[in-house]
Amino acid sequence: MTKKEKIETKSERQKRLAAELRANLARRKAQARSRRAGDADERAEGIPSARKDRGQ
């Protein structure tokens, strides 16, 4: 692998990690908003609502 190829590979990795970080942050923000509202998380793998009077 040449030096130029290593730089390109490193750059691609940094872009991929940055995109994953943004996606993770968006999920965490949505989860925090849901918790503040007291509603259940809408994702399939999400958490149930903390409120007992909703969803029953």
Residue pairs with C-beta under 8 A, 6 or more apart in sequence:
1 9
27 43
30 41
30 43
31 41
31 46
31 47
34 40
34 41
34 42
34 46
35 41
35 47
35 50
38 49
38 50
38 51
38 54
39 49
39 51
39 54
40 46
40 47
40 48
40 49
40 54
40 55
41 47
41 48
48 55
49 55
